[in-house]
Amino acid sequence: TTYLALAMVILLIILGIVMPLFGIPVRSSILTTMVFMIPFILSIVFMGLCLLNFLRRREDAIMLIMYTSLPSVMLTGFSWPSVAMPQWLNIFSYIVPTTLGAKGFVSITQMGASLPIIMPYWLGMWGLCMLYLILGAFTMKRMINK
């Protein structure tokens, strides 16, 4: 909940100050965007917990996410078209929360989509959130038992 609260404050600053400051229009309500981003933020936090299975220290999970953030953004299809990527890479991209999150965020803020229109992205992010929550819970249980 701490990460969620901090991320919501940062998102509010981005939507209310940064985007208008740079002249980037926000074509939907801030509330809709914030509701959409809740499962995205939670899935990123739970994915970080899940990654602790493969790392020795907790800090390494943060470093891993930091160094893989650029490739994850490239998987979303913004810098390179998704149709030009191999099929296996397209399928893999939906395991990473950034693909659904970025597509939904852009749909809401730039195209003015409402939540019912992007429901597949939102439900997909809740699915990822639950998957990573379960895997993260097993990770924490394993760490506690150690």
Number of C-alpha atoms within 10 A of each C-alpha: 8 7 12 17 12 11 17 17 13 12 17 16 12 13 20 13 11 13 13 12 11 8 8 12 14 18 15 17 14 16 10 15 23 17 13 24 22 19 23 27 21 23 25 22 19 21 23 21 21 22 20 19 18 10 12 10 10 13 11 15 20 16 11 13 15 10 11 11 14 10 10 16 18 16 23 22 18 12 9 12 11 16 9 9 12 9 11 8 11 17 11 11 21 17 15 20 25 23 24 22 24 18 15 27 23 15 19 23 20 14 14 16 19 18 18 9 13 17 13 13 22 22 14 18 30 19 14 24 23 16 17 23 21 15 18 21 15 15 18 16 11 11 11 8 7 6
